[in-house]
Amino acid sequence: MKKKYITLALSALIISASVSLTSCKEDETIPTIPVVGIAQDPGNFRGEVTNGQTVTLDATRVYILNGAVTVKAGGKLVIPAGTRIVANAGAASYVLVEQGGQLFANGTSASPVSFSSATAIPGSWGGLVICGKAPLNTGASGSSEIGNSPYGGATATDNSGSFTYVRIGYAGADFATGKKFNGLSLFGVGSETKVENIAVLNGAEDGIELYGGTVNVSNIVSTGNASDAFSWKDGWTGTASNIFTNRRTDGAGNTGIKGISNVSNTNASPRSNPILKNVTVLGGTTGESNAIRLYAGTHATLDNVVVSKWATGISAESDSTVAYLNGKKKITNIFFDTNVITQATLKSTAGAAVTIKDSTYIIKNDATGAGNGMASPAWAVGWSGLQ
């Protein structure tokens, strides 16, 4: 009998150690089974997903993010369709996926995965930070400002997981003086990572920013964010298709789309050189700033673009960026509505105006942009918050 009791006790211990997260309904008593690494109480969601763990959340629960959740190398966090995560600790609330960790947040159009804050105030929590092993042009590797997590490397096909039908609201908290989270930060993320049907809404900084890497993204909504709707730097070489951005109605924000290669070395390799197709960039109530700003050596190819309510539609700056675009038909099938004051400007690295050659951009007055011109595209209606 003693042997049987010991076996049962060991089995129970193994089960409790391998259970990644146990959730209870709000009116139930929270169990106290110890779980290594991550807090299991959905009312106090925080901690680490460690090597070898797979933590799967319960879509019927609401998880209160009272601190950081970090997915370590070899760990997996699975967030099913319909799961709601509500941040409640300001800049201390964020989700960080380290190199070698994976996040699988896979919603549906009917049941997106939702990240928001308890106060629904822009900048009232951190955001999502993903670190991969794909190449950068700032060195062999870098360290994210959030969590000092390494990123970058030589694995172009690195896989940090899958993010589909995910809505991120009210992110962008200050984590240091003059520094804020983005809604979604992709640091050296590789091409095997799936990023599609993502909405970043009402944040206090950039909606989405890519720091190098090779990841491809599609069906992106970035609206009401205080800074850039969609930006890249440090050698991003992926593709982006179906991008719908809308500035705050009060005109707050810097640009719609901002592209950089390397501010210290505009010819650093790999050079930022993404392909963007099917893009709508809407400004605020008045024409201010730039719809699309490309500088510091970035290259880019854009096709089927709709621009409305901006002071300048396209601004290209720095010698290498201008040389790549000027007269080269790299921007095709673009429509500027009458609220765009200046369609395009080119400037050298020294800041001197450069004459725009024919065929630098090709006008198409019936361009559809993200799918429906200046109106919400059908693929985004509902799950993203667009109507």
C-alpha positions in Angstrom: 0.0 0.0 0.0 2.9 2.4 0.8 4.3 1.9 -2.7 0.9 2.8 -4.2 0.6 6.0 -2.1 4.1 7.1 -3.1 3.3 6.5 -6.8 0.1 8.5 -6.6 1.8 11.3 -4.8 4.6 11.5 -7.4 2.0 11.4 -10.2 0.1 14.3 -8.6 3.3 16.3 -8.3 4.2 15.7 -11.9 0.8 16.8 -13.0 0.8 20.0 -11.0 4.3 20.9 -12.2 3.4 20.4 -15.9 0.1 22.2 -15.8 0.8 25.5 -17.3 -2.1 27.6 -16.3 -5.3 26.7 -14.4 -8.2 29.2 -14.6 -11.4 29.6 -12.7 -14.6 31.5 -13.3 -14.7 34.8 -11.5 -17.1 33.5 -8.9 -15.1 30.4 -8.1 -12.3 30.0 -5.6 -8.9 30.2 -7.1 -6.9 26.9 -6.5 -3.5 27.2 -4.9 -1.8 24.4 -6.9 1.8 25.7 -7.4 2.9 26.2 -11.0 6.5 26.9 -11.8 7.2 30.2 -13.7 3.8 31.9 -14.3 1.0 33.0 -12.1 -2.0 30.8 -12.7 -4.7 33.1 -11.3 -6.5 34.8 -14.2 -7.0 37.8 -11.8 -3.3 38.1 -11.5 -1.7 37.1 -14.8 2.1 37.5 -14.9 5.3 35.6 -14.7 7.4 33.5 -17.0 6.8 30.7 -19.4 9.9 28.7 -19.1 11.9 26.3 -21.3 9.8 23.2 -22.0 6.5 24.7 -20.8 3.4 25.2 -22.9 0.9 27.5 -21.3 -2.6 27.5 -22.8 -5.1 30.1 -21.7 -8.8 29.6 -21.4 -10.9 31.7 -23.7 -13.8 31.7 -21.3 -11.7 33.7 -18.7 -10.7 37.3 -18.6 -7.0 37.5 -17.7 -5.9 40.6 -15.7 -2.3 41.4 -16.7 -0.8 42.7 -13.4 2.8 42.6 -14.5 5.0 41.3 -17.3 4.5 37.9 -19.0 7.8 36.7 -20.5 8.0 33.7 -22.8 11.5 32.4 -22.4 13.5 30.4 -25.0 11.9 27.0 -25.4 8.6 28.2 -23.9 5.2 28.5 -25.7 2.2 30.7 -24.8 -1.0 29.7 -26.5 -3.9 32.2 -26.5 -7.0 30.8 -28.1 -9.6 32.7 -30.1 -11.8 35.0 -28.0 -9.4 35.3 -25.1 -9.4 38.8 -23.4 -6.3 40.1 -21.6 -6.8 43.3 -19.7 -3.7 45.2 -18.4 -3.9 46.8 -15.0 -0.4 47.8 -14.0 0.7 50.6 -16.4 4.1 50.2 -17.9 4.7 47.1 -15.8 2.0 45.2 -17.8 3.4 43.9 -21.1 4.1 40.6 -23.0 7.6 39.8 -24.0 8.6 36.9 -26.2 12.3 36.3 -26.0 14.5 34.7 -28.7 13.5 31.0 -29.0 10.2 31.6 -27.3 6.9 31.4 -29.2 3.5 33.1 -28.8 0.5 31.6 -30.6 -2.3 34.1 -30.3 -4.8 32.9 -32.9 -8.2 34.5 -33.0 -10.8 34.5 -35.7 -12.8 37.2 -37.4 -15.7 36.4 -35.1 -13.6 35.9 -31.9 -10.4 37.9 -32.0 -7.8 37.8 -29.3 -8.0 41.1 -27.4 -5.3 43.0 -25.4 -6.5 46.2 -23.8 -6.3 48.1 -20.5 -8.7 48.5 -17.6 -8.9 52.2 -18.0 -9.1 52.4 -21.9 -6.8 55.4 -21.9 -4.1 55.6 -24.5 -0.7 54.7 -23.0 -2.2 53.0 -20.0 -0.1 49.8 -20.4 2.9 48.5 -22.3 2.3 46.4 -25.4 3.6 43.3 -27.1 7.3 42.8 -27.7 8.6 40.0 -29.9 12.3 39.2 -30.3 13.6 36.9 -33.0 16.9 35.8 -34.6 16.6 37.3 -38.1 19.3 39.7 -39.5 19.7 43.4 -38.6 21.9 46.1 -40.0 23.0 47.6 -36.7 25.3 44.7 -35.8 25.1 40.9 -35.3 22.6 41.4 -32.5 20.8 44.0 -30.5 19.1 44.3 -27.1 15.5 45.4 -26.8 14.8 48.4 -24.6 12.0 46.4 -23.0 13.4 43.6 -20.9 17.0 44.0 -22.3 16.2 41.0 -24.4 18.7 40.0 -27.2 17.4 40.0 -30.8 18.8 39.6 -34.3 21.1 37.0 -35.8 21.5 35.0 -38.9 18.3 32.9 -39.0 16.2 34.6 -41.6 13.5 31.9 -41.3 13.2 32.2 -37.5 9.8 31.4 -36.1 8.5 33.3 -33.0 5.0 31.9 -33.4 1.7 32.9 -34.9 -0.4 36.1 -34.4 -3.7 36.2 -36.2 -6.9 38.2 -35.6 -5.3 40.1 -32.6 -6.6 43.5 -31.4 -4.3 45.6 -29.3 -5.7 48.7 -27.7 -4.5 51.6 -25.5 -0.8 50.5 -25.4 2.2 52.8 -25.4 3.0 53.5 -21.7 6.2 55.4 -20.8 8.8 52.9 -19.6 11.6 55.5 -19.2 11.9 59.3 -19.6 10.9 60.1 -23.1 10.5 56.4 -24.1 7.3 54.6 -24.8 6.2 51.1 -25.8 4.7 50.6 -29.2 1.6 48.6 -29.6 3.4 45.8 -31.3 7.2 45.8 -31.6 8.9 43.2 -33.8 12.6 42.9 -33.1 14.5 40.8 -35.6 11.5 38.6 -36.3 11.9 35.9 -38.9 9.9 35.0 -42.0 8.4 31.8 -40.5 6.5 33.9 -37.9 2.9 34.5 -39.0 1.6 38.0 -38.5 -1.8 38.8 -40.1 -5.1 40.4 -39.2 -3.6 42.6 -36.5 -5.3 45.8 -35.3 -3.5 48.3 -33.1 -5.8 51.0 -31.8 -5.5 54.2 -29.7 -2.0 53.9 -28.5 0.3 56.5 -27.2 3.3 55.7 -29.5 3.8 53.8 -32.8 1.1 51.3 -33.7 3.6 48.7 -35.2 7.3 49.0 -35.5 9.7 46.5 -37.1 13.4 46.5 -36.1 15.1 44.6 -38.9 14.1 41.1 -39.6 12.4 39.3 -42.5 8.9 38.8 -41.2 6.0 39.3 -43.7 2.8 41.0 -42.4 -0.7 41.3 -43.9 -4.1 42.8 -43.1 -2.9 45.4 -40.7 -5.1 48.1 -39.1 -3.4 50.9 -37.2 -5.7 53.7 -36.2 -5.8 56.5 -33.6 -2.1 56.0 -32.5 -0.3 59.1 -31.3 2.9 58.5 -33.3 3.6 56.6 -36.5 0.9 54.1 -37.6 3.4 51.7 -39.2 7.2 52.0 -39.2 10.4 50.1 -39.8 14.2 50.5 -39.4 17.4 48.5 -39.0 17.2 46.5 -42.2 13.6 45.1 -42.5 13.3 43.2 -45.8 9.9 41.6 -45.5 6.6 42.4 -47.2 3.4 44.1 -46.0 0.1 43.8 -47.8 -3.3 45.3 -46.9 -2.4 48.1 -44.6 -5.1 50.5 -43.3 -4.1 53.5 -41.2 -6.0 56.4 -39.9 -4.6 59.2 -37.8 -6.4 60.6 -34.8 -9.2 63.0 -35.8 -7.5 65.8 -33.8 -4.4 65.5 -36.1 -2.2 64.2 -33.4 0.6 61.9 -34.6 3.7 62.2 -36.7 3.3 60.2 -39.9 1.2 57.4 -41.4 4.1 55.2 -42.6 7.8 55.8 -41.7 10.6 53.9 -43.2 14.3 54.0 -42.1 17.3 51.9 -42.9 20.0 53.0 -40.5 20.4 56.5 -39.1 24.1 56.1 -38.4 25.1 54.4 -41.7 22.6 54.9 -44.5 24.3 52.2 -46.6 24.4 49.5 -43.9 23.6 45.9 -44.9 21.1 44.5 -45.1 19.4 47.6 -46.2 15.7 48.1 -45.3 13.9 47.3 -48.5 10.3 46.1 -47.9 7.5 45.7 -50.5 4.2 47.3 -49.5 1.0 46.6 -51.5 -2.5 47.7 -51.0 -2.2 50.6 -48.6 -4.6 53.3 -47.3 -3.1 56.2 -45.3 -5.6 58.6 -43.9 -4.7 61.8 -42.1 -6.6 63.8 -39.5 -9.0 66.7 -39.9 -6.3 68.9 -41.4 -3.3 68.3 -43.6 -0.3 67.9 -41.4 3.0 66.1 -41.6 3.8 63.2 -44.0 1.6 60.3 -45.1 4.7 58.3 -46.1 8.2 59.3 -45.0 11.2 57.3 -46.3 14.7 58.2 -45.2 18.1 57.3 -43.7 18.9 55.0 -46.6 15.7 52.9 -46.8 14.6 51.5 -50.0 11.0 50.5 -50.6 8.5 49.5 -53.3 4.9 50.6 -53.0 1.9 49.6 -55.1 -1.8 50.5 -54.9 -1.8 53.3 -52.4 -4.5 55.8 -51.3 -3.5 58.9 -49.5 -5.8 61.5 -47.9 -5.6 64.6 -45.6 -1.8 65.1 -45.3 0.5 68.1 -45.9 2.8 65.8 -48.0 1.9 62.5 -49.5 5.4 61.1 -50.0 8.6 62.5 -48.5 11.9 60.8 -49.5 15.1 62.0 -47.8 18.8 61.0 -47.9 20.9 60.5 -51.0 20.6 56.7 -51.2 16.8 56.7 -50.6 16.3 59.4 -53.2 18.6 57.7 -55.8 16.6 54.5 -55.4 13.2 56.2 -55.9 13.7 59.2 -58.2 12.4 58.3 -61.7 12.5 54.6 -61.0 8.8 53.7 -60.9 9.1 52.2 -57.4 5.8 53.8 -56.3 3.0 52.8 -58.6 -0.8 53.1 -58.7 -1.1 55.8 -56.1 -4.0 58.2 -55.5 -3.8 61.5 -53.7 -7.1 63.1 -52.9 -7.6 66.9 -53.0 -6.8 67.2 -49.3 -3.2 66.3 -49.9 -1.3 69.7 -50.2 1.9 68.4 -51.8 2.0 65.1 -53.5 5.8 64.4 -53.0 9.1 66.0 -52.0 12.7 64.7 -52.3 15.6 65.9 -50.2 19.3 65.1 -50.2 21.2 64.0 -47.1 22.2 67.6 -46.7 18.6 68.7 -46.8 18.6 70.3 -50.3 15.5 69.9 -52.4 15.9 67.4 -55.3 14.0 67.8 -58.5 11.4 65.0 -58.9 11.8 63.1 -62.2 9.0 61.7 -64.3 7.9 58.2 -63.3 9.0 58.6 -59.7 5.4 57.8 -58.8 2.6 56.7 -61.1 -0.9 58.1 -60.4 -4.0 55.9 -60.5 -7.1 57.7 -59.6 -9.2 54.6 -59.0 -6.6 52.9 -56.7 -8.3 50.8 -54.1 -5.6 51.0 -51.4 -6.3 48.5 -48.6 -9.4 47.4 -50.5 -12.0 50.0 -50.3 -10.3 53.3 -51.0 -10.7 55.7 -48.1 -13.4 53.5 -46.5 -12.9 50.6 -44.2 -11.8 47.5 -46.1 -14.2 44.5 -45.9 -11.5 42.2 -44.5 -11.1 44.5 -41.4 -14.7 45.3 -40.5 -15.8 44.0 -37.1 -13.0 42.2 -35.5 -10.6 45.2 -35.8 -12.9 47.7 -34.4 -13.6 49.3 -37.8 -17.2 49.7 -38.9 
